[in-house]
């Protein structure tokens, strides 16, 4: 896979625009797999070598859209002290503008503020502050605004459509009353009466229509030129339909002025005016709803703390979180958010990770515990050492991952894109055929004209373009809230098709560390006695099995002498002058009495450890990598869904089968090397299964990459997370079930959206064309057609928003 490039494309209104931009981008040498999302307004593609960015910009602009590079940048607002005149402004702008990585500097003398856009990977806030101080001024009251430019742009679009609606509605309401009121029995003043003063009647409507046309100028200045560029879109249909109505109204007004007063009965100004107002209202609601699709992402962004308490000598000073460096020691008080990823150096507390992982139970932390930026410290104060800052923190990576997933395109979206690419030209042809058919059937110009306008404004490729990306955005956002991270739209779609799942054992089905499960005394010894002896000499060892015994014992240990570790066998030592051995059967011979105990422990998937005291066997310990409490429930749920389950492990067959039996796994593949795991994935794929691999370690990475869907447990290694398609933030296999359920719910929602989008157009266009007029007398008023078109896309986005409430 080559390097990825990301751009923001402005001016898109429907799926036809998406298709046009993708086609334009694909014509640039070096651009591979261009993907455009209507919901996020982003163009993403891969490159293997440098591309001609100027050519890309020219082709997109020639297609009728604005494009700008999406760079990693932040905006910061600083209060400046000491400015007195315009030369001060120039001095600061010049000083800061020289810094490498600063994109723009805007200093306002009146408000005494400086707004600076910069790339945090090239320049730091401290450098910017020093540059201002070097120029002779002081900067303070820093407010960092990450991701705000995109948010502000979308809010500006929402406000713009609301203003357009209000502005056009102010003129459209009286226009509609004047044009249609007399038909409903309303008496107009004689000065504008269609019978007494038909010219005034027409001119007043024309004057009221002009401001509405200005409010909807984009339909004409962008939509109609797109027709001549060869890629018409939704704006083209609205522009042609309402433009034709206005043009006919002007023609009719001229005819009235020439004495043909019959034209006063059909002016069509109100059709154009009301349609523009309704569509502006529809676009307002659509963009308002689209803004809600990324609420989950905004919640994640809001988790990022703005400041941190940095240890400076014996004092703690408050600094912007962007200033934190790896190795800095920070204080996190009770109730504060953890500013960055780190390790606890001092103190004990409980951390609420629910907003990050979806896990409601707080996690206890102590010295040596790892903490994640964005989580909340609930109780005691702790000091941490920063280990990851900026874009390297877990929260920053999650935000980036969710952003990428929401900008990606699921395979199912391709169908809508292909159809929408041909949709608008087909509608234009149908509109022309509609006009000609009714005209030559003898229904007259006005009837044919009305039918043509209805066809133009009823057709809505917006709903097609929004059907998939909005559902993908809401689905991935809902997943993020639950601690389930889909890394692409494709991963979200494929997950619901999974029919076979391969689980790694250690750390996935099991806890991943040995735990003492059985203490069995022999030859008259007591449990407490043998546990104390084993823990005493085990405290001198670093072996995981010995550590498991030590962790299980909470009391005071005995003094140990002459400790000795024997690799592959066990450990020996003296306690009170008596020799003690702790180890396996290679170190300690066990008799027939203990043989059955050892066999039973082995059959249960446990490792038997024997204790030898003063020349005789004193006891047997059972140590096992215990199964996670939720593993069995998760496997049961998967089997109910008809999914076949497998477990792969490097452990012995006996241990593996014992574990599999406890949780209900269908098949076991034991004593395998890492490469054998990916081979098993290939085998299942070759016989027709859609395969998911669930793992958490480096040795799982090849299998995760080979699987149709790689699912990584979030507590696993970075390598495993990089190889996976889905990341589970909690160490809970029930989230595998939830990921599949969420995928099914999302794809079901997509199919619903596509059905209604297709159904709407398949029914709406024929009715608008008058297909049922001769037989049933049914025809569609252009105003009703415009209202239906305006709200069809709103219904699609609203349906997608139902995923925010999906229960798994």
C-alpha positions in Angstrom: 0.0 0.0 0.0 1.3 3.4 -1.0 1.3 6.7 1.0 -2.1 8.1 1.6 -3.1 11.7 0.7 -6.2 13.5 2.0 -7.9 16.6 0.7 -11.1 18.6 1.5 -13.5 19.1 -1.5 -16.1 21.8 -1.2 -19.2 22.3 -3.3 -20.5 18.7 -3.5 -24.2 18.3 -3.1 -25.0 14.7 -4.2 -23.7 11.3 -5.3 -23.2 12.5 -8.8 -20.7 15.0 -7.5 -18.8 12.2 -5.7 -18.6 10.2 -8.9 -17.4 13.3 -10.8 -14.6 14.2 -8.3 -13.4 10.5 -8.2 -13.2 10.4 -12.0 -11.3 13.7 -12.1 -8.8 12.6 -9.5 -8.2 9.3 -11.2 -7.1 11.1 -14.3 -4.0 12.5 -12.5 -0.9 10.3 -12.9 0.1 8.5 -9.8 -3.4 8.7 -8.1 -4.6 5.3 -7.1 -8.0 4.2 -5.6 -9.5 7.7 -5.1 -12.4 7.6 -2.6 -14.7 10.6 -2.0 -17.1 10.8 1.0 -20.1 13.1 0.6 -20.7 12.9 4.3 -17.2 14.1 5.4 -16.4 16.1 2.2 -13.0 14.3 1.9 -11.0 12.9 -1.0 -8.6 10.2 0.0 -6.2 8.3 -2.3 -3.0 6.4 -2.4 0.3 7.3 -4.2 3.4 5.3 -4.9 5.4 8.3 -6.2 4.9 12.1 -6.1 2.0 13.5 -8.0 1.4 16.8 -9.7 -0.7 18.5 -7.1 -1.3 21.5 -9.3 -2.8 19.2 -12.0 -5.0 17.6 -9.4 -6.3 21.0 -8.2 -6.9 22.1 -11.8 -8.9 19.0 -12.7 -11.1 19.2 -9.6 -11.7 22.9 -10.1 -12.4 22.3 -13.8 -15.0 19.8 -12.7 -16.7 22.6 -10.7 -15.5 22.1 -7.2 -13.1 23.7 -4.7 -10.3 21.6 -3.2 -7.7 22.2 -0.5 -5.2 20.0 1.2 -6.1 18.6 4.6 -3.0 19.1 6.6 -2.3 18.4 10.3 -2.6 21.8 11.7 -3.8 23.5 14.8 -5.2 27.0 15.5 -4.2 28.8 18.7 -5.5 32.2 19.9 -3.2 34.2 22.1 -3.8 37.4 24.0 -1.0 39.9 23.3 0.1 42.5 25.8 2.0 45.6 25.0 0.7 46.5 21.5 0.1 50.2 20.8 -0.1 50.7 17.0 -0.2 49.0 13.6 3.6 48.6 13.6 3.3 46.4 16.7 1.0 44.1 14.7 3.5 44.0 11.8 6.4 43.2 14.2 4.6 40.2 15.8 3.3 38.8 12.4 6.8 39.1 11.0 8.5 37.4 14.0 6.1 34.5 14.2 5.7 34.1 10.5 9.4 33.3 10.1 9.0 30.1 12.1 9.1 26.9 10.1 5.7 25.2 10.4 3.6 28.4 11.0 1.0 28.6 8.2 -0.6 31.9 9.0 -0.5 34.7 11.6 -3.3 37.2 12.1 -3.0 39.9 14.8 -5.9 42.1 15.7 -4.9 45.4 17.4 -8.4 46.2 18.6 -9.0 42.8 20.3 -5.3 42.4 21.2 -5.4 38.8 20.0 -3.3 36.8 17.6 -4.7 33.8 15.7 -1.9 31.5 14.6 -2.3 28.3 12.4 0.7 26.0 12.7 1.9 22.4 12.2 2.6 20.9 15.6 5.1 18.5 14.1 7.3 21.3 13.0 6.9 24.0 15.6 5.9 24.1 19.3 3.7 26.6 21.1 6.7 27.5 23.3 8.6 28.5 20.2 5.7 30.7 19.1 5.6 32.4 22.5 9.3 32.9 22.5 9.1 34.6 19.1 6.4 37.0 20.4 8.5 37.7 23.5 11.6 38.3 21.3 9.6 40.9 19.4 9.0 42.7 22.7 5.5 41.6 23.6 3.9 39.1 26.0 1.5 36.3 25.1 -1.0 34.7 27.5 -4.4 33.0 28.0 -3.8 30.3 25.5 -6.7 28.3 24.1 -5.9 25.5 21.8 -8.4 24.6 19.2 -7.9 21.3 17.6 -10.1 20.1 14.8 -12.1 23.4 14.9 -11.6 24.4 11.3 -13.7 21.5 10.0 -16.3 22.0 12.7 -16.6 25.7 12.0 -16.8 25.1 8.2 -19.7 22.7 8.7 -21.4 25.1 11.1 -21.0 27.9 8.5 -22.7 25.7 5.9 -25.6 25.0 8.2 -26.0 28.7 9.0 -25.8 29.5 5.3 -28.7 27.2 4.4 -30.8 28.6 7.2 -30.2 32.1 6.1 -31.0 31.1 2.5 -34.2 29.5 3.7 -35.3 32.5 5.8 -34.4 35.0 3.1 -36.2 33.1 0.4 -39.2 32.3 2.6 -39.7 36.0 3.4 -40.4 36.6 -0.3 -41.8 33.1 -1.2 -44.8 33.3 1.3 -46.2 36.6 -0.1 -45.3 35.4 -3.6 -47.4 32.2 -3.1 -50.3 34.2 -1.6 -50.4 36.7 -4.5 -50.0 33.9 -7.1 -52.5 31.4 -5.7 -54.6 33.4 -3.3 -57.3 34.5 -5.8 -57.8 30.8 -6.7 -58.6 30.0 -3.1 -61.1 32.9 -2.8 -58.7 35.5 -1.3 -59.4 38.9 -2.7 -56.2 40.8 -3.8 -56.1 44.7 -3.9 -57.2 46.0 -7.2 -53.7 47.4 -7.9 -52.3 43.9 -8.2 -55.4 42.0 -9.2 -54.8 39.6 -12.1 -58.1 40.7 -13.7 -57.9 44.5 -13.1 -54.1 45.0 -13.3 -52.5 41.9 -14.8 -49.2 43.6 -15.6 -48.8 44.8 -11.9 -49.8 41.3 -10.9 -46.9 39.8 -12.9 -44.4 42.5 -12.0 -44.9 42.2 -8.3 -44.3 38.4 -8.6 -41.2 39.0 -10.6 -39.8 41.5 -8.1 -40.5 39.0 -5.2 -38.8 36.2 -7.2 -35.6 38.1 -7.9 -34.3 38.0 -4.3 -35.2 34.3 -4.1 -33.1 33.6 -7.2 -30.3 35.5 -5.6 -30.6 33.4 -2.4 -30.4 30.2 -4.5 -27.7 31.5 -6.9 -25.6 28.4 -6.4 -28.2 26.3 -8.2 -27.7 28.5 -11.3 -24.0 29.6 -11.1 -22.7 26.1 -10.2 -25.4 23.6 -11.2 -26.1 24.8 -14.8 -22.4 25.2 -15.7 -21.9 21.6 -14.6 -24.2 20.5 -17.3 -21.9 22.0 -19.9 -18.9 20.5 -18.2 -20.5 17.1 -18.8 -21.2 16.1 -15.2 -24.6 17.4 -14.1 -25.7 17.0 -10.4 -28.5 17.8 -8.1 -27.9 21.6 -8.4 -28.2 21.2 -12.2 -31.7 19.6 -11.9 -33.0 22.3 -9.5 -31.3 25.1 -11.5 -32.8 23.9 -14.8 -36.3 23.3 -13.3 -36.6 26.6 -11.4 -34.6 28.5 -14.0 -37.1 27.3 -16.7 -40.0 28.4 -14.5 -38.5 31.9 -14.0 -37.6 32.2 -17.7 -41.2 31.3 -18.6 -42.5 33.8 -16.1 -40.4 36.6 -17.6 -41.7 35.6 -21.1 -45.3 35.6 -19.8 -44.7 39.1 -18.2 -43.5 40.4 -21.5 -46.6 39.0 -23.3 -48.9 40.6 -20.7 -47.1 43.9 -21.3 -47.8 43.4 -25.0 -51.5 43.0 -24.3 -51.8 39.2 -24.0 -53.5 39.2 -20.6 -54.3 35.4 -20.7 -50.7 34.7 -19.7 -51.5 36.1 -16.2 -53.2 32.8 -15.4 -49.9 30.8 -15.6 -46.8 32.8 -14.5 -44.9 30.0 -12.6 -42.9 32.5 -10.5 -44.3 30.9 -7.3 -43.1 27.5 -8.5 -39.5 28.6 -8.7 -39.7 30.6 -5.5 -41.3 28.0 -3.2 -39.0 25.2 -4.6 -35.8 27.2 -3.8 -37.1 27.9 -0.3 -38.1 24.3 0.3 -34.9 22.9 -0.9 -32.9 25.3 1.1 -34.8 24.2 4.2 -34.2 20.5 3.2 -30.5 21.1 2.8 -30.4 22.9 6.2 -32.0 19.9 7.9 -29.8 17.5 6.0 -26.6 19.3 7.0 -27.9 19.6 10.6 -28.4 15.8 10.7 -25.1 15.1 9.0 -23.4 17.1 11.8 -24.9 14.7 14.3 -23.4 11.7 12.6 -20.0 12.6 13.9 -21.0 13.4 17.5 -19.2 10.3 18.8 -16.0 11.6 17.2 -16.5 15.0 18.8 -17.0 13.3 22.2 -13.6 11.6 21.8 -12.0 14.9 20.8 -13.6 16.6 23.8 -11.9 14.0 26.1 -8.5 15.6 25.3 -7.5 17.7 28.3 -6.4 21.2 27.5 -3.8 21.6 30.3 -1.5 19.6 32.5 0.3 20.1 35.9 4.0 19.8 35.2 6.5 19.2 38.0 9.0 22.0 38.1 11.4 21.4 41.0 9.1 21.1 44.1 6.3 23.0 42.4 3.6 22.0 39.8 2.9 24.6 37.1 -0.1 24.5 34.7 1.0 24.3 31.0 -0.9 23.6 27.8 -1.1 19.8 27.1 0.7 20.4 23.8 3.8 21.5 25.8 4.1 18.1 27.6 7.2 16.1 26.5 8.0 12.4 26.9 9.5 11.9 30.4 7.8 14.9 32.0 6.4 14.2 35.5 2.8 15.4 35.8 0.3 15.6 38.7 -3.2 14.4 38.2 -5.6 15.4 41.0 -8.8 13.7 41.9 -11.5 14.7 39.4 -9.0 15.7 36.7 -8.5 14.0 33.3 -5.2 12.2 32.7 -3.5 14.6 30.2 -1.4 12.1 28.2 -0.4 8.4 28.3 1.9 7.6 31.1 3.0 5.4 34.0 2.1 6.0 37.6 5.1 7.0 39.7 3.4 7.8 43.0 0.0 7.3 44.5 -3.1 5.1 44.2 -6.4 5.8 42.6 -9.3 4.6 40.5 -9.5 5.6 36.8 -12.8 5.9 34.9 -12.1 4.6 31.3 -15.7 4.4 30.3 -15.6 7.2 27.7 -12.6 5.6 26.0 -13.4 1.9 26.3 -17.1 1.7 27.1 -16.2 -0.2 30.3 -18.2 1.2 33.2 -16.2 -0.4 36.0 -13.3 1.9 37.2 -9.8 0.5 37.1 -7.6 0.6 40.2 -4.0 2.0 39.5 -0.9 2.1 41.7 2.8 2.6 41.2 3.9 1.0 37.9 0.3 1.0 36.4 -0.2 2.4 32.9 -2.8 5.2 32.4 -4.3 6.6 29.2 -4.8 10.2 28.3 -8.4 11.3 28.4 -9.5 9.0 31.2 -10.7 10.5 34.5 -9.0 10.2 37.9 -11.8 9.5 40.3 -10.1 9.4 43.8 -6.5 10.0 45.0 -3.9 12.3 43.5 -1.3 10.5 41.4 2.0 11.5 39.8 2.7 10.1 36.3 5.6 10.1 33.9 4.6 10.9 30.3 5.3 8.0 27.9 3.3 9.1 24.9 2.3 12.6 23.9 0.6 14.4 21.0 -0.4 12.2 18.1 1.2 9.2 19.8 -1.3 8.9 22.6 -3.9 6.2 22.5 -6.7 8.8 22.4 -5.1 10.6 19.4 -4.7 7.3 17.6 -8.3 6.3 18.2 -9.5 9.7 17.0 -7.4 9.3 13.8 -8.6 5.7 13.3 -12.3 6.7 13.6 -11.8 9.7 11.3 -10.2 7.4 8.7 -13.0 4.9 9.0 -15.7 7.5 8.6 -13.9 8.9 5.5 -13.6 5.5 3.9 -16.0 3.9 1.5 -17.6 0.5 2.0 -17.8 -1.8 -1.1 -21.6 -1.6 -1.0 -21.3 2.2 -1.7 -19.8 1.5 -5.1 -23.3 0.4 -6.4 -24.8 3.8 -5.4 -21.8 5.6 -6.9 -22.1 3.9 -10.3 -25.8 4.4 -10.5 -25.7 8.0 -9.4 -23.0 8.7 -12.1 -25.6 7.9 -14.8 -28.7 9.0 -12.8 -28.8 12.8 -13.5 -28.1 12.5 -17.3 -30.9 9.9 -17.5 -33.3 12.2 -15.6 -32.5 15.1 -18.0 -33.4 12.7 -20.9 -36.6 11.6 -19.2 -37.5 15.3 -18.6 -37.0 16.1 -22.2 -39.0 13.0 -23.4 -41.8 14.0 -20.9 -42.1 17.4 -22.3 -42.1 16.3 -26.0 -44.5 13.4 -25.3 -47.2 15.5 -23.7 -46.7 18.3 -26.1 -47.1 16.1 -29.2 -50.0 14.3 -27.6 -51.8 17.6 -27.7 -51.8 18.6 -24.1 -50.3 22.0 -24.8 -47.1 23.8 -23.8 -48.0 24.7 -20.2 -49.1 21.2 -19.2 -46.0 19.6 -20.8 -43.8 22.3 -19.2 -45.3 21.6 -15.8 -44.6 17.9 -16.1 -41.0 18.5 -17.2 -40.3 20.8 -14.2 -41.8 18.2 -11.8 -39.5 15.5 -13.3 -36.4 17.8 -12.9 -37.1 18.7 -9.3 -38.4 15.3 -8.0 -35.2 13.4 -8.9 -32.8 13.4 -6.0 -29.4 11.8 -6.2 -28.6 13.2 -2.7 -30.4 10.3 -1.0 -28.3 7.8 -3.0 -25.0 9.6 -2.1 -25.9 9.8 1.6 -27.3 6.3 2.0 -24.0 4.6 2.7 -21.6 7.2 4.2 -24.0 8.5 6.8 -24.7 4.9 8.1 -21.0 4.1 8.1 -20.2 7.3 10.0 -22.9 6.7 12.7 -22.0 2.9 12.9 -18.3 3.5 13.4 -19.1 6.3 15.9 -21.4 4.1 17.8 -18.7 1.4 17.8 -16.2 3.9 19.2 -18.5 4.8 22.0 -18.6 1.1 22.9 -14.9 0.5 22.6 -15.2 -1.2 19.2 -13.0 0.5 16.6 -13.6 -0.4 12.9 -10.6 0.8 10.9 -12.5 1.2 7.6 -15.9 1.1 6.0 -14.9 -2.1 4.3 -14.1 -3.8 7.7 -17.5 -2.7 9.0 -19.2 -4.3 6.0 -17.3 -7.6 5.8 -17.6 -8.3 9.6 -21.3 -9.2 9.3 -20.5 -11.9 6.7 -18.1 -13.8 9.1 -18.9 -17.5 9.3 -15.8 -18.9 11.0 -13.7 -17.3 13.8 -10.2 -18.4 14.9 -9.2 -17.5 18.4 -5.7 -17.3 19.8 -5.7 -18.9 23.3 -3.3 -17.0 25.5 -4.4 -13.5 26.4 -7.5 -13.8 24.1 -9.6 -16.7 25.6 -7.5 -16.8 28.7 -6.1 -14.0 30.9 -2.6 -14.5 29.6 -0.8 -15.1 32.9 -0.5 -18.1 35.2 -2.7 -18.2 38.3 -2.6 -20.6 41.2 -5.8 -22.6 41.1 -5.2 -25.7 43.3 -3.3 -26.3 46.5 -3.4 -30.1 47.4 -1.4 -31.2 50.5 -0.1 -34.8 50.8 1.3 -36.9 53.6 -0.3 -35.0 56.5 0.8 -31.5 55.5 -1.6 -28.5 55.7 -2.5 -26.1 52.8 -1.3 -23.0 54.6 2.0 -24.8 55.4 2.9 -25.9 51.9 1.8 -22.6 50.4 4.1 -20.7 52.8 7.0 -22.9 52.0 6.6 -22.7 48.2 6.0 -19.0 48.3 9.1 -18.4 50.5 11.6 -20.0 48.0 9.5 -18.9 45.0 10.0 -15.3 46.1 13.7 -15.7 45.0 12.7 -16.8 41.5 11.6 -14.9 38.4 9.8 -17.9 36.7 6.1 -17.2 35.9 4.9 -20.4 37.7 6.8 -19.4 40.9 5.4 -15.8 40.6 1.9 -17.3 40.5 2.4 -19.1 43.8 4.0 -15.9 45.4 1.0 -13.7 44.2 -1.5 -16.2 45.8 0.3 -16.0 49.2 -0.2 -12.8 51.1 1.5 -13.7 54.4 5.1 -13.3 55.7 7.7 -15.5 54.0 10.4 -17.6 55.7 14.2 -16.9 55.5 15.7 -18.8 52.6 19.3 -20.0 52.1 21.3 -21.7 49.3 18.7 -20.9 46.6 19.3 -22.5 43.3 17.4 -22.5 40.0 17.5 -25.6 37.8 16.5 -24.7 34.2 13.6 -26.8 32.9 13.0 -28.5 36.2 12.4 -26.2 39.1 14.1 -24.6 42.2 15.7 -25.8 45.4 16.7 -24.0 48.7 17.0 -24.5 52.4 14.5 -23.2 55.0 15.5 -23.7 58.7 18.3 -26.1 57.5 15.8 -28.4 55.7 16.1 -28.9 51.9 13.0 -27.9 49.9 12.3 -28.5 46.2 9.6 -27.0 44.0 9.3 -28.2 40.4 8.1 -30.7 37.9 8.4 -34.5 37.7 11.9 -34.1 36.2 13.0 -32.6 39.5 10.8 -34.5 41.9 9.7 -38.2 41.6 6.1 -38.6 42.6 4.6 -41.8 43.8 1.3 -43.6 42.9 -0.7 -41.5 45.4 0.2 -38.3 43.8 0.2 -39.6 40.2 -3.5 -39.5 40.0 -3.6 -35.9 41.2 -0.9 -34.9 38.7 -2.9 -36.7 35.9 -6.2 -35.0 36.8 -4.6 -31.5 36.9 -3.0 -32.1 33.5 -6.3 -33.3 32.0 -7.9 -30.1 33.3 -5.4 -28.0 31.3 -3.4 -27.1 34.5 0.4 -27.3 35.1 1.2 -29.5 38.1 4.0 -28.2 40.4 5.3 -30.5 43.2 6.7 -29.6 46.6 9.4 -31.8 48.2 10.1 -31.3 51.9 12.8 -33.0 53.9 12.9 -36.1 51.7 9.2 -36.6 51.0 6.4 -35.2 48.8 4.4 -32.5 50.7 1.9 -31.3 48.1 0.9 -30.6 44.5 0.0 -27.1 43.1 -2.2 -26.6 40.1 -1.3 -23.6 38.0 -3.3 -22.5 35.0 -3.8 -19.6 32.6 -7.4 -19.1 33.7 -10.2 -18.5 31.2 -11.6 -15.0 31.1 -15.1 -14.9 32.8 -16.8 -13.7 29.6 -15.1 -16.1 27.1 -17.6 -18.9 27.5 -20.6 -16.6 27.1 -19.1 -15.0 24.0 -18.5 -18.5 22.3 -22.1 -19.5 23.2 -23.4 -16.4 21.5 -21.3 -16.9 18.4 -22.5 -20.5 18.0 -26.2 -19.3 18.3 -25.4 -17.0 15.4 -24.3 -20.1 13.3 -20.6 -19.2 13.4 -18.0 -22.0 13.6 -15.3 -21.5 16.2 -11.6 -22.6 16.3 -8.8 -22.2 18.7 -5.1 -22.1 17.8 -2.2 -22.3 20.3 1.4 -23.3 20.7 0.4 -25.2 23.9 0.1 -29.0 24.2 -3.0 -30.7 22.8 -4.1 -31.9 26.2 -4.0 -28.3 27.7 -5.6 -26.8 24.6 -8.5 -29.4 24.4 -9.2 -28.8 28.1 -9.5 -25.1 27.6 -11.6 -25.6 24.5 -14.0 -27.9 26.3 -14.6 -25.4 29.1 -15.6 -22.6 26.7 -17.3 -24.7 24.0 -14.9 -24.2 21.1 -15.7 -26.4 18.1 -12.2 -27.4 16.9 -8.6 -27.1 18.4 -5.4 -26.6 16.5 -2.6 -27.1 19.1 1.3 -27.1 19.1 1.5 -24.7 16.2 4.1 -22.2 15.2 3.0 -18.6 14.4 3.1 -19.1 10.6 0.8 -22.1 11.1 -2.0 -19.8 12.3 -2.1 -17.9 9.0 -2.0 -21.2 7.2 -5.2 -22.3 9.0 -6.8 -19.0 8.0 -6.0 -19.7 4.4 -7.4 -23.3 4.6 -10.7 -22.0 5.9 -10.9 -19.3 3.3 -10.2 -21.8 0.5 -13.2 -23.9 1.5 -15.5 -20.9 1.3 -15.6 -19.4 4.9 -15.4 -15.7 5.5 -12.9 -15.9 8.3 -12.2 -13.6 11.3 -9.0 -14.0 13.4 -9.0 -12.8 17.0 -5.6 -12.3 18.7 -3.5 -10.0 20.8 0.2 -10.8 20.3 3.0 -10.2 17.8 2.8 -13.8 16.7 -0.9 -13.3 15.8 -0.1 -10.5 13.3 0.4 -12.7 10.1 -3.0 -14.4 10.8 -4.7 -11.1 11.6 -3.5 -9.8 8.2 -4.4 -12.9 6.3 -8.0 -13.1 7.7 -10.9 -11.5 6.0 -11.4 -9.6 9.3 -8.5 -9.3 11.7 -9.8 -8.5 15.3 -7.2 -7.3 17.8 -7.8 -7.2 21.6 -7.0 -3.6 22.6 -4.7 -4.6 25.4 -2.5 -6.3 22.9 0.7 -5.2 21.2 1.0 -2.3 18.8 2.0 -4.7 16.0 -1.2 -6.7 16.5 -3.3 -3.5 16.4 -1.6 -2.3 13.2 -2.4 -5.7 11.5 -6.0 -5.8 12.5 -9.2 -4.4 10.8 -11.1 -4.2 14.1 -9.7 -3.2 17.5 -11.5 -4.1 20.8 -10.6 -1.6 23.5 -11.8 -3.9 26.2 -10.3 -7.3 27.0 -13.7 -8.9 26.5 -14.6 -11.4 23.9 -18.3 -10.4 24.1 -17.2 -7.4 22.0 -16.5 -9.8 19.1 -20.2 -10.7 19.2 -21.1 -7.0 19.5 -18.8 -6.1 16.6 -20.7 -8.6 14.4 -24.1 -7.4 15.6 -23.1 -3.7 15.0 -21.9 -4.6 11.5 -25.2 -6.4 10.8 -27.2 -3.4 12.1 -25.2 -0.9 10.0 -25.4 -2.9 6.8 -29.1 -3.4 7.4 -29.4 0.3 7.8 -27.5 0.9 4.6 -29.7 -1.4 2.6 -32.8 0.3 4.0 -31.4 3.7 3.0 -30.5 2.4 -0.5 -33.9 0.8 -0.9 -35.8 4.0 0.0 -33.5 6.1 -2.1 -34.1 3.8 -5.2 -37.7 3.3 -4.4 -38.3 7.1 -4.0 -36.9 7.8 -7.4 -38.4 4.7 -9.1 -41.9 5.9 -7.9 -41.4 9.6 -7.9 -40.0 10.1 -11.4 -42.7 8.2 -13.2 -45.5 10.0 -11.3 -43.9 13.3 -12.0 -43.6 12.4 -15.7 -47.4 11.8 -15.7 -47.3 8.0 -16.2 -50.6 7.7 -14.2 -52.3 10.8 -15.5 -54.2 9.3 -18.4 -55.5 6.3 -16.4 -56.0 7.8 -13.0 -55.7 11.5 -13.4 -52.7 11.6 -11.0 -50.0 14.3 -11.6 -47.5 16.0 -9.4 -47.4 19.7 -8.8 -43.8 21.0 -9.1 -43.9 22.5 -5.6 -44.9 19.1 -4.0 -42.2 17.5 -6.1 -39.6 20.0 -4.7 -40.8 19.4 -1.2 -40.5 15.6 -1.6 -37.0 16.0 -3.2 -35.8 18.3 -0.4 -36.8 15.9 2.4 -35.9 12.6 0.8 -32.2 13.0 1.8 -33.3 14.2 5.3 -35.2 10.9 5.8 -32.1 8.9 4.8 -29.8 10.7 7.3 -32.5 10.5 10.0 -32.7 6.7 9.4 -28.9 6.4 9.7 -29.1 8.3 13.1 -31.2 5.5 14.5 -27.9 3.5 14.8 -26.9 5.8 17.6 -29.5 4.1 19.8 -28.9 0.5 18.6 -28.8 -1.9 21.5 -26.4 -4.9 21.3 
